[in-house]
Amino acid sequence: MAIVQRLDINRNVARRPRVMKARIVRFCVGAAAFVVVGLIVAALVCAGRLALTRFLHHPDFVIRHVYVVCQGVRTVPDCEIVARARIVSNMNIYATSLEPMAQRLRQHPDIATVEISKRHPDALVISFTEREPVALLKPAAGGPDIPVDRDGVMLSARKLRYASELPRLEGLPAVTYRPGAALEDARVPVAMRFVDTLRRMQQQIFLEITSIHFAHPKQVSLKSKYIDEIRLGAEYSLDNVMRLLKTVEVLRAQHRNARCVDLRFADVVVTPYTL
């Protein structure tokens, strides 16, 4: 009975005007505070967006200069590099992502490597290396030869200007010319790297390779002006290049030439004939 009377007294107190007014006041104050905080947050967001927009369009941070640097032989002009990278006017240097640009440039058939960096506050530096032709391939549909680089990648026709004296690929299946695509035969890059290393080691006067043959399924053969056949293994190695050069030096010292030099074994097999 006492508990019921106490609950009735509490209900009566809660219904008093003064208590009701205090509750309404607290509710209004809380609601007003919530509205004020919401307005402050909204103002800060708007101010941040406005500041970011002004920053991104500030004339001091617009890309005004693009420096293009090429390592080695240069055939791709600056305008083509800028166009493929999709660098346009009014681009903000801080809002520009470099990796998509680099990816687009790496898809160019004549570009091997590329690096792009920012030079604050308003410049980009594009440094790239072009692919260099190592050999020539006859296309299936006829027409001009196809320049091929050390990775077995078909290059654009503009590279033919630097490929007139290069060896020719023989014995490969007919291919469709697609600049930037790699030849499917896994032996091609093995032979290309071998020939390219010989060229870079300045031994081409005596070892001038005239043709590269793929007639045998598991073998690659090179032919030079003074060696009828140089047989390579299934993998490229600098050691094989050095063994060939050493063998050639011995032959030259003996005033002899070779009909065949076989590099597929631990010991080089030479089939010589007297000059």
VENKAZI-V584518 format. One record per pair of residues at least 12 apart in sequence whose C-alpha atoms are under 10 Angstrom apart, sorted by the first residue. I is the first residue (numbers start at 0). J is the second residue. Records with the same first field share a line. If there is no record, write none. Layout:
I=J + J
This chain:
54=91 + 93 + 94
55=89 + 90 + 91 + 92 + 93 + 94 + 95
56=89 + 90 + 91 + 94
57=89 + 91
58=89 + 90 + 91 + 121
59=91 + 92 + 119 + 120 + 121
60=89 + 90 + 91 + 92 + 93 + 94 + 119 + 120 + 121 + 122
61=88 + 89 + 90 + 91 + 92 + 93 + 94 + 120 + 121 + 122
62=86 + 87 + 88 + 89 + 90 + 91 + 92 + 93 + 95 + 117 + 118 + 119 + 120 + 121 + 122 + 123
63=87 + 88 + 89 + 90 + 91 + 92 + 120 + 121 + 122 + 123
64=118 + 120 + 121 + 122 + 123 + 124
65=77 + 81 + 86 + 117 + 118 + 121 + 122 + 123 + 124 + 125
66=81 + 115 + 116 + 118 + 122 + 123 + 124 + 125 + 126
67=80 + 81 + 115 + 123 + 124 + 125 + 126 + 127
68=113 + 114 + 124 + 125 + 126 + 127 + 128
69=110 + 113 + 125 + 126 + 127 + 128 + 129
70=112 + 126 + 127 + 128 + 129
71=127 + 128 + 129 + 130 + 131
72=128 + 129 + 130 + 131 + 158 + 161
73=109 + 127 + 128 + 129 + 130 + 131 + 158
74=109 + 110 + 129 + 130 + 157 + 158 + 160 + 161
75=107 + 109 + 110 + 129 + 157 + 158
77=125
79=104
80=100 + 103 + 104 + 107 + 110 + 125 + 127
81=100 + 104 + 125
82=104
83=100 + 101 + 102 + 103 + 104 + 105 + 106 + 107
84=97 + 98 + 99 + 100 + 101 + 102 + 103 + 104 + 105 + 125
85=99 + 100 + 103 + 104
86=100 + 123
90=121
91=120 + 121
92=117 + 118 + 119 + 120 + 121 + 122 + 123
93=117 + 119 + 120 + 121
95=117
97=114 + 115 + 116 + 117 + 123 + 125
98=114 + 115 + 116
100=113 + 114 + 115 + 125
101=113 + 114 + 115 + 125 + 127
102=114
104=125 + 127
105=127 + 179
106=179 + 180
107=129 + 154 + 155 + 178 + 179
108=129 + 130 + 152 + 153 + 154 + 155 + 177 + 178 + 179 + 180 + 181
109=128 + 129 + 130 + 131 + 132 + 148 + 152 + 153 + 154 + 155 + 156 + 157 + 158 + 178 + 179
110=127 + 128 + 129 + 130 + 131 + 154 + 179
111=127 + 128 + 129 + 130 + 131 + 148 + 150 + 152 + 179
112=126 + 127 + 128 + 129 + 130
113=125 + 126 + 127 + 128 + 129
114=126 + 127 + 128
115=127
130=147 + 148 + 149 + 150 + 152 + 153 + 154 + 158
131=146 + 147 + 148 + 149 + 150 + 152 + 154 + 158 + 161 + 162 + 195
132=145 + 146 + 147 + 148 + 149 + 150 + 151 + 152 + 153 + 154 + 155 + 158 + 159 + 160 + 161 + 162 + 163 + 165 + 191 + 195
133=146 + 147 + 148 + 149 + 150 + 151 + 161 + 162 + 164 + 165 + 166 + 167 + 190 + 191 + 192 + 193 + 194 + 195 + 196 + 198
134=146 + 147 + 148 + 149 + 151 + 153 + 162 + 163 + 164 + 165 + 166 + 167 + 168 + 190 + 191 + 194 + 195 + 208 + 209 + 210 + 211
135=147 + 148 + 153 + 154 + 159 + 162 + 163 + 164 + 165 + 166 + 167 + 168 + 169 + 210 + 211
136=153 + 166 + 167 + 168 + 169 + 171 + 173 + 174 + 176
137=167 + 168 + 169 + 171 + 173 + 174 + 175 + 176
138=172 + 173 + 174 + 175 + 176 + 177
139=172 + 173 + 174 + 175 + 176
140=173 + 174 + 175 + 176
141=175 + 176
143=156 + 159
144=156 + 159 + 162 + 163 + 167 + 176
145=158 + 159 + 162 + 167 + 168 + 175 + 176 + 177 + 178
146=158 + 159 + 160 + 161 + 162 + 163 + 165 + 167 + 178
147=159 + 162 + 165 + 167 + 168 + 178 + 179 + 180 + 181 + 182 + 187 + 188 + 191
148=181 + 187 + 188 + 191 + 192 + 195
149=187 + 188 + 189 + 190 + 191 + 192 + 193 + 194 + 195 + 196
150=181 + 182 + 185 + 187 + 188 + 189 + 190 + 191 + 192 + 195
151=179 + 180 + 181 + 182 + 183 + 184 + 185 + 186 + 187 + 188 + 189 + 190 + 191 + 192
152=177 + 178 + 179 + 180 + 181 + 182 + 183 + 187 + 188 + 191
153=176 + 177 + 178 + 179 + 180 + 181 + 182
154=176 + 177 + 178 + 179 + 180 + 181
155=176 + 177 + 178 + 179
156=178
164=207 + 208 + 209
165=194 + 207 + 208 + 209 + 210
166=194 + 207 + 208 + 209 + 210 + 211 + 221 + 222 + 223
167=208 + 209 + 210 + 211 + 212 + 221 + 222
168=187 + 190 + 191 + 209 + 210 + 211 + 212 + 213 + 221
169=210 + 211 + 212 + 213 + 214 + 220 + 221
170=211 + 212 + 213 + 214 + 215 + 216 + 219
171=183 + 184 + 187 + 211 + 212 + 213 + 214 + 215 + 216
172=184 + 213 + 214
184=213 + 216
185=233 + 234
186=213 + 216 + 217 + 218 + 219 + 231 + 232 + 233 + 234 + 235
187=211 + 212 + 213 + 219 + 233
188=234 + 235
189=219 + 231 + 232 + 233 + 234 + 235 + 236
190=211 + 212 + 213 + 219 + 220 + 221 + 231 + 232 + 233 + 234 + 235
191=211 + 235
192=235 + 236 + 237 + 240
193=221 + 231 + 234 + 235 + 236 + 237 + 239 + 240
194=206 + 207 + 208 + 211 + 221 + 240
196=236 + 237 + 240 + 241
197=237 + 240 + 241 + 243 + 244
200=240 + 241 + 244
202=244 + 247
203=223
204=224
205=223 + 224 + 225 + 226 + 244 + 247 + 248 + 251
206=222 + 223 + 224 + 225 + 226 + 243 + 244 + 247
207=222 + 223 + 224 + 225 + 226
208=221 + 222 + 223 + 224 + 225 + 226 + 227 + 229
209=221 + 222 + 223 + 224 + 225 + 227
210=222 + 223 + 224 + 228
211=223 + 228 + 229
212=228 + 229 + 230
217=231 + 232 + 233
218=230 + 231 + 232 + 233 + 263
219=231 + 232 + 233
220=232 + 259 + 260 + 261
221=259 + 260
222=258 + 259
225=255 + 256 + 257 + 258
226=247 + 256 + 257 + 258 + 259 + 260 + 270 + 271
227=256 + 257 + 258 + 259 + 260
228=257 + 258 + 259 + 260 + 261 + 270
229=243 + 257 + 258 + 259 + 260 + 261 + 262 + 263 + 269
230=259 + 260 + 261 + 262 + 263 + 268
231=260 + 261 + 262 + 263 + 264
232=261 + 262 + 263 + 264
233=263
234=263
238=262
239=262 + 263 + 264 + 265 + 267
240=262
242=262 + 266 + 267
243=260 + 261 + 262 + 267
246=260 + 267 + 268 + 269
247=260
250=269 + 271 + 273
253=273 + 274
254=273 + 274
255=271 + 272 + 273 + 274
256=269 + 270 + 271 + 272 + 273 + 274
257=269 + 270 + 271 + 272 + 273 + 274
258=270 + 271 + 272 + 273
259=271 + 272
